[in-house]
Amino acid sequence: MPLKAVLFATCFALATATAPLYAAHTVWSALVIAENVPQPAPIPPELTSLEQTLKDLFGYNQFELIGQSNKVLKTGQEDWLANSKYFGLHVDARGESDAGYTLNLKLYKEQEVLLETDANLSRSSPLVIKGPQVGSGQLLLVLVVREDEQPQAHRRRHAQPANPIRAGFNRLRRMMRRVIP
């Protein structure tokens, strides 16, 4: 019996030490058309913090936001869609790590899949992917992690999925019951 208690305590300590702490983040995803034009329009406010990076990376002088979406990630397993008239970006979050999120991205043109890829979205820097040529410009896929601005205590008053530490504890307890009679 003491061996069972020691094993249980050890497994519980390992599970709680490696479980990520709950932190809600908002992921902003966008479809952007980048072009070079003689008289560029002002950059959309959502892209102002990325303006110089986009210009340096892609060499275009105008960026038009054609679709966007904000999604609050609570478990790191959510999915969402950023739509425009012709394009859709389906984002399927596959998990969370200390660095950010693992994503599966699918770019659609109407019903046709143009691109499917797995990507890692860092909490500290945006993810920008060069898409297909669109007219005289280029489609860009932009994803940015933003800290949720609600205080931690306020978020916890709303319905949320099970506490990951409690769920891990319960799984370990069931495993230990099966392994040790």
C-alpha positions in Angstrom: 0.0 0.0 0.0 2.8 2.6 0.7 4.3 1.9 -2.7 1.0 2.8 -4.3 0.9 6.1 -2.4 4.5 6.9 -3.3 3.9 6.2 -7.0 0.7 8.2 -7.0 2.3 11.2 -5.4 5.3 11.1 -7.8 3.1 10.9 -10.8 0.9 13.7 -9.6 3.9 15.9 -8.9 5.3 15.3 -12.4 1.9 15.9 -14.0 1.3 19.2 -12.2 4.9 20.4 -12.8 4.6 20.0 -16.5 1.0 21.1 -17.0 0.8 24.5 -18.6 -0.8 27.2 -16.6 -4.2 28.5 -17.8 -3.7 31.6 -19.9 -6.2 32.8 -22.4 -4.8 34.4 -25.5 -6.6 36.0 -28.5 -5.4 35.0 -31.9 -6.0 37.5 -34.7 -5.9 36.0 -38.1 -6.2 37.9 -41.3 -6.2 37.7 -45.1 -4.3 40.6 -46.6 -3.7 41.6 -50.3 -0.3 43.2 -50.8 0.4 45.2 -53.9 2.7 47.9 -55.3 0.6 50.9 -56.5 1.6 54.5 -57.4 -0.6 56.0 -54.6 -0.8 53.6 -51.7 -3.8 53.8 -49.4 -3.1 54.2 -45.7 -2.4 50.9 -44.0 -5.4 49.4 -42.0 -5.1 50.1 -38.2 -4.9 46.4 -37.5 -1.7 46.2 -39.5 0.2 49.3 -38.3 2.4 47.4 -35.9 3.4 45.1 -38.7 3.7 47.7 -41.5 7.5 47.9 -41.7 8.0 44.2 -41.3 5.6 43.5 -44.2 7.2 46.1 -46.4 10.7 44.7 -45.7 9.8 41.1 -46.1 7.6 41.3 -49.2 8.5 44.6 -50.9 5.0 45.8 -51.4 3.8 49.3 -50.5 0.0 48.8 -50.0 -1.7 46.3 -47.8 -5.5 45.7 -47.9 -7.2 43.7 -45.2 -9.9 41.5 -46.9 -10.8 39.2 -44.1 -10.1 38.7 -40.4 -11.1 36.9 -37.3 -10.4 37.1 -33.6 -10.5 33.9 -31.5 -10.0 33.5 -27.8 -8.0 30.3 -27.1 -9.0 28.8 -23.8 -7.8 25.2 -24.3 -5.4 25.5 -27.3 -7.6 23.1 -29.2 -10.1 25.5 -30.9 -10.7 26.1 -34.6 -12.0 29.1 -36.5 -12.3 30.6 -39.9 -11.2 34.0 -41.4 -13.2 34.7 -44.5 -13.2 37.1 -47.4 -15.3 37.2 -50.6 -13.2 34.5 -52.4 -10.8 33.2 -49.8 -11.1 31.4 -46.4 -8.5 30.6 -43.9 -9.4 27.7 -41.6 -7.2 27.5 -38.5 -7.3 24.4 -36.3 -5.2 24.8 -33.1 -3.7 21.4 -32.2 -2.2 22.3 -28.9 -0.3 24.7 -26.7 3.4 24.8 -25.6 5.5 27.2 -23.7 6.4 28.9 -26.9 3.0 29.2 -28.5 0.5 27.1 -30.5 0.7 24.3 -33.0 -1.7 25.0 -35.9 -3.1 23.3 -38.9 -3.9 25.9 -41.6 -6.0 25.4 -44.7 -6.4 28.1 -47.3 -9.5 27.8 -49.5 -10.5 29.6 -52.7 -14.2 29.2 -52.7 -14.4 25.4 -52.2 -10.9 24.4 -53.4 -8.1 23.8 -51.0 -5.1 25.9 -52.1 -2.8 25.2 -49.2 -2.7 22.9 -46.2 0.2 23.1 -43.7 1.2 22.8 -40.1 2.7 25.8 -38.5 3.9 27.0 -35.0 2.5 30.3 -33.9 4.8 32.0 -31.4 3.4 34.2 -28.6 6.2 36.6 -29.2 6.1 37.2 -33.0 3.6 37.1 -35.8 3.3 34.3 -38.4 3.1 35.7 -41.9 2.8 33.3 -44.9 3.0 34.3 -48.5 0.0 32.9 -50.4 -0.9 32.8 -54.1 -0.7 35.7 -56.6 -4.0 37.6 -56.7 -4.3 40.0 -59.7 -1.3 42.3 -59.5 -0.7 41.5 -55.8 0.0 38.7 -53.4 -2.3 37.1 -50.7 -0.7 37.1 -47.3 -1.9 35.1 -44.3 -1.2 36.9 -41.0 -1.6 35.4 -37.5 -0.8 37.2 -34.3 -1.2 36.1 -30.6 -2.5 38.8 -28.4 -2.7 38.7 -24.6 -6.3 38.5 -23.4 -7.0 41.8 -21.7 -9.5 40.4 -19.2 -8.1 39.8 -15.7 -7.6 36.2 -14.7 -10.2 36.3 -11.9 -12.8 37.7 -14.3 -12.2 34.9 -16.9 -12.7 32.2 -14.3 -16.2 33.2 -13.5 -17.4 32.1 -17.0 -18.0 28.6 -18.0 -14.7 26.9 -19.1 -13.4 23.5 -19.9 -12.2 21.3 -17.1 -9.1 22.4 -15.2 -6.1 20.7 -16.9 -4.4 19.9 -13.6 -7.6 18.3 -12.2 -8.2 16.4 -15.4 -4.5 15.1 -15.4 -4.9 14.2 -11.7 -8.0 12.2 -12.4 -6.4 10.4 -15.4 -3.4 9.5 -13.3 -5.6 8.2 -10.5 -7.5 6.0 -12.9 -4.3 4.7 -14.5 -2.8 3.9 -11.1 -6.0 1.9 -10.1 -5.7 -0.2 -13.2 -1.9 -0.8 -12.9 -1.7 -1.4 -9.1 -4.4 -3.6 -7.6 
